[in-house]
Amino acid sequence: MRADFLVPAEPASRAEARLNLFDRFLSDRLQRRLRPGRIGLELWDGSSPPGQPGAPVGQLVVRDRRALAGLVLNPDLYFGEVYMSGRVQVRGDFFGVIEGLSRLSTPTGPSPRERIALWTSRAADLGAARRNIQHHYDLGNDFYDLWLDSQLVYTCAYYPTAGATLEEAQVAKLDLVCRKLALRPGDRVIEAGCGWGALALHMARHYGATVRAFNISTEQIQFARERAAREGLTDRVEFIDEDYRNVAGRCDVFVSVGMLEHVGRSNFDALSAVIRRTLDRNTGRGLLHFIGRDRPRPLNAWIRRRIFPGAYPPSLTEVSQYVLEPADLSVVDVENLRPHYARTLADWRHRFEAAESHVSVQFGDAFYRAWRLYLAGSQAAFSTGWMQLFQIVFQPSGAPLLRWTRDGLYSD
C-alpha cells in the first residue's frame, strides 16, 4: 500500500481554513473598535475586513497574525510594541490616526488591568529612581538638542500668542512661574528636578533669587553647571546631584516643574515631608507644575515600559490629599495648561520628525519610531483631554495671600 494513501490532504487545508476564520474574527473585532475613530485596517495579505470607515484619516497595516492578536487582546501595550518593531505601520495622516485612537475611549475610570497596576505599584527607592531618570534623560544632550528649544526646556511651554515660537513660549513659561511665585530679589529657592537648569538660571538672572537646584540626571546636571559657569551665575545658582528626598536647608520658595510625575504615588508622603521641613512658614510659597489626570489611573503601559519607567501622573485630589495637606499647605491658585502642552508637543514632534535621519543613525529605526509614537501619543492625550497639565501655587496655611487679584499675572 502506498504511504500517501494513509495521509489525506484535508487536515492541512482544514487547519488553514481555521486560521483564516481566526484572522477574520480578530480583524472584524479590531475594525469595529477602530471605525468610530475613522481608522481603516489592512492585513498582511492586502485584505481588509468589512465595515471600513468612509473617508478614513488613515489605516493600520498589520504585518502578521501575532501583531493582530496583540492589538485585540492588549492594545495599550502592544500597539506601541508592534509599531516600534515595524510589524504595524500607519498609512495616511500619522497624527490623525494616533489622535483617532486616543478618542476611541473616553477617559473614565481605570480598566481592570489598570486597577491591578495601581494596586501593585511600589515606591521607587533611591537606586530605582536614579535608573528610571537616567533611562530617559541621559540619552545625551545632543539628542535633545535636535528637537527641544535652545535652552533645552523639556516641560510644557506657555504660548502668550498664537504666533509665539517654541523658544518664546518657553521663556514665557519660565517667567509665568516666577510671577506666580511673586519672586523677589534675595529669595532663597529650592528647585526639585531642575532639568537642564533653565528655570534656576532665569530666577537668578531676572529676579535676583538664590537657587539650589536638585537633580539625579548626570547629563543634565553637568550641562547646567557648565552653563551657569559660562553665564557667571555660579554665585547665585548651585546645581546639586541629589535626590529630592535628601534635600536639606530652608527656603522661601519651593518649586518643582516636571518632576512630580516621576515621584510615584507611593512616595508622595516623602515629598510632602521635604516641603514641610524646608519651606519657611512665614515667607514661604511654592509651585508644582506636573502632568496629571482628572481621576487616578496609571500611565499607559507601553509608555511605562519603553519611555518613562516608574512614572505616574496624579490627579489633583491625590496631590492635595497626599502632598499638600500633610504639610499643612493651602492651595492658592490652580491652572490647567493642557492646550499649551498639546501645542508644545506638536512643536517638539515636528522638530523630531525633521531630525529622523540623525536619530535613526544614532539610535536605530525602532528607537525613532518609539519616540515618534511617544510624542504623537502625548500630543493626542492632551488635545483630547486624556491628560492634563496642572500648575498649583501653595502657601503655608494661614499665611497672607500672594496677591489680591490676578491682574498683571499674565503680562510683563
Buried (B, 14 or more C-beta within 10 A) or exposed (E): EEEEEEEEEEEEEEEEEEEEEEBBEBBEBBBEBBBEBBBBBBBBEEEBBEEBBEEBBBBBBBBEBEBBBBBBEBBBBBBBBBBBBEBBBBEBEBBBBBBBBBBBBEBEEBEEEBBEBEEEBEBBEEEBBBBBBBBBBBBEBEBBBBBBBEBBBBBBBBBBEEEBEBBBBBBBBBBBBBBBBBBEEEBBBBBBBBBBBBBBBBBBBEBEBBBBBBBBBBBBBBBBBEBBEEEEBEEBBBBBBBBBBEBEEEBBBBBBBBBBBBBBBEBBBBBBBBBBEBBBEEBBBBBBBBBBBBEBBBBBBBBBEBBBBBBBBBBBEBBBBBBBBBBEBBBBBEBBBBBBBBBBBBBBBBBBBEBBEBBBEBBEBBBBBBBBBBBBBBBBBBBBBBBBBBBBBBBBEEBEEBBEEEEEBEEE
